[in-house]
Amino acid sequence: MNWDHIYGLTPQENNNTYYDTWPIPLVTSRQDLKQKGTHRTLQKRYFQPNKSRVLLLAVHLCGTLSLRAVELFNQNPETIVFMALKPCCLPPMIHTQRNEVFALEGRQQQKHSFAAELVCSNGRFRGNRWHGPPRWHLEHKFQTWAENLFFGVDVDDATDQNEQRETSHDQKARVQVTVQREGGFQNSFIFAQRAPISDKVWKRLSCQEVVSFLEEKDRDSEEVLETN
């Protein structure tokens, strides 16, 4: 992240920083999400049930950072109510060499697992230059990566028969939005929201190229899907 986008001066000659102009204050904190201790710290400080609701925006996460974002969403259902994930680079080959299996656990002890060899790559960007096999060779692996991340997102679409729910079920979707061209293919976005969902958000998403959509049981959501 370029910190000037948050703390730098605005183009206007008034000596204001971007931080001064945001309608919602943005406070940054450098954290290593690959460390388990970081997850515990975040849960203690921000994700307790009595804390405010959290929107998890995970943009251009490289390698296994996308796994960590899904884990945060799955592990904190009371506080993280919305996630927008844009995966970026594939995990490195070291995970394949170790014969690792990636696993994403859900709230009900359900686990989605997949072999690292299906998604790992030995290519990477150094600066603005790509080093590795032709990028189009990796498109299938990236789609497999995005698909498995989507399957690993844990949402509850079951209705409790002893409880009258005022809103529809949780929702998740994987959509294609073309932001990369001329050889780029990392155009998958994953969205998830805990009930109560925002109808405006999901109606807008249904206008995109939906790749995977959680099958909903309530009539309103079925009507939204039929209009796509």
Steps between C-alpha positions, in 0.01 A plus 500: 500500500616850421450689825472828306154384391390539863736745666630695200398850399200545273548669157319808625731767639350504849756285684232240576594135499281223362455388860328831578256465211372142539136498627594200716837516679752246370750391763777271381676223686781289354428133573648170379190295421708189435579476872242322717577737786378787283160331462469471879593865544247614241225287654572642844511865390246519219294184454341440839119452479443825693707699251373693198425321176792460259517512120798301372639648177778274373629651177780349290612251761805308383546129555374348824381838632169422326471191722556716809221738392251214461609362838437836669151512350422140599634530854318822592135463392369733771708800397624463140173534315626569147804399296621611158802298386707563188765224474823593326818294453489123541677330794868417437624154409652442844156383618492238224851384579386440859196303377274735694123496503323831553204476739234756587290421804142611552287563806338157500831309496467475124824529309571568135837359396694496174852404396752781466628352173172595334556873545869574562722676247869573460436834329499840668526870431821681583422864476285528189659206318364146498749219562374151430298300245269684259225647713220348295630158604392582855145611428354155574688486831375843598140403430552185709647716777206743497249214486648328805517826695131547422411149614693560822295807598267384777150643493190366670211447260303278737177619654448443871148359526472628858579856404310740278765672291409848383747502213638267237789261548871570479626546147820457302596532134801481270480742210717595206574870459746578220760730650803333341545488124778426251599168652369560852246254633472570873144626476325289763338669799347320797230660713330370814255650750335384818128548537339747492631555150487824302262452208657791309845339514383160381275635227799694369719190517240297313553734203864388477619176341419264786726194504384339824201595712385345824169329434242690702171369630312825544283625215649850480852372434371261232336790320826696505687206342240457228547858382873445434 
